[in-house]
Every structure is written in C-alpha cells, then in structure tokens.
C-alpha cells in the first residue's frame, strides 16, 4: 500500500518536516489552505544568530497560492546569510548548499509557494532522495473541516496516511473515513527547530540522519497505539 503525507509548502523547514516527507511514497504539497501570517511558509530560524530568515510577502489574507514575494533583494540577502554562516569550519559539507544559495540569489519566482516548492525539490536532490513523489494540491479548502480535507488529499494519493506529530490535536481519527491506516509521527524532544540546511552541511550522511530522527505509531481511533 502506498504511503501518503501532506503539508503546507514551508520555507526551508526544520528536520522534522523532512523526516515526514522522506518516509512517504507521495508528498502532497498543499497550497490551497489559508495563509498563516508569522507562520513557517515564509520564514525559518537559522543557527547563526537564532533569528528568523524571512521572505517578505505582499498580501497575507488569501490562500497560500495567492501570496506574492514582495522583495527579491531580501531573498538574495538570505542567500548571502547562508553563504556566510556555512563557511564556518564546523560545516564540512558546505558545498552541498551551493544549489540552494544560487537559487535564492537568482530566483525569478513571484509567488511564495513556487519558491518553497522548488527549494524542496533542490533539497531532496542534495539529499539524494528520489523515492518520494511530490504532488502539488491547489484546491481551495476554505471552510472545509480538516478531517474532510485530509481524506480528500489522501484519496487518490495513497491508502496509508502519515500524520505529523500534532495530528491528533486537530483531527479526529474516526472521521478520517476511507483511509485504511493512519500513523502518527513520533519525534523525540530536542530536535532543533532551525532549518535543515545546518544538518545537511555538517553531517556526513544527512539523509540517514533524517530517516532515523523518529518513528511512526499506528493511530487507532482516540488513541495512538
């Protein structure tokens, strides 16, 4: 049976995001949900200063696919920031980040979700992971209950749903009808919430490290088994 997972298209997200993605056969990149200001779609923390690296955007009241990038110079500045911190001696594999740096310096994208989706593809290529198919979902899900949205997204993409660790907090397993099996991500505490780029630049085998970050627990009704 095919394993499917889904998530909004975030900006160079933390390792936990990638653990979920590389565990699936199909990753559905959702851009039809309402954009969340001050969320993770346009920003991520980096270890150099602990501050956010933020892509400025114009309108934030619509769906994610509506959000436009406001300042391409600021995007190029993020590239320069990555280039700067990755030159520290602890980042022995900083050359791996060159495709990310080059893309941020020269990206022609006008919309945030397209920038983020392309960065996801670049990172997967850097990791050498080709076992997960990326599918883009642009359906407007305004007003649709989250359980219905999940069921619709998974249907046609797989029979097994891999939920993020917070899934049981906002979804009802019993309402996820039609999905044969649902597993919840189990991540240990202490995983850095910073961009995965740090892990990629310092680990000899970043893909293996990401795959071993956590486990999956079968979700049975009200409880996680």
ABEGO torsion letter per residue (X at the ends): XBBBBBBBBBBGBBAAAAAAAAABABBBBBAABBBBBGBAAABBBBAAAGBBBBBBBBBAABBAAABBBABAAAAAAAAAAAAAAAABAABAAAAAAAAAAAAAAABABABAAAAAAAAAAAAAAAAGBAABBBBBBABBABGBBAAAAAAAAABGAEABBBBBAAAAAABBAAABBGBABBBBBBBBBGBBABBAAAAAAABABAAAAAAAABBBBBBBEABBX
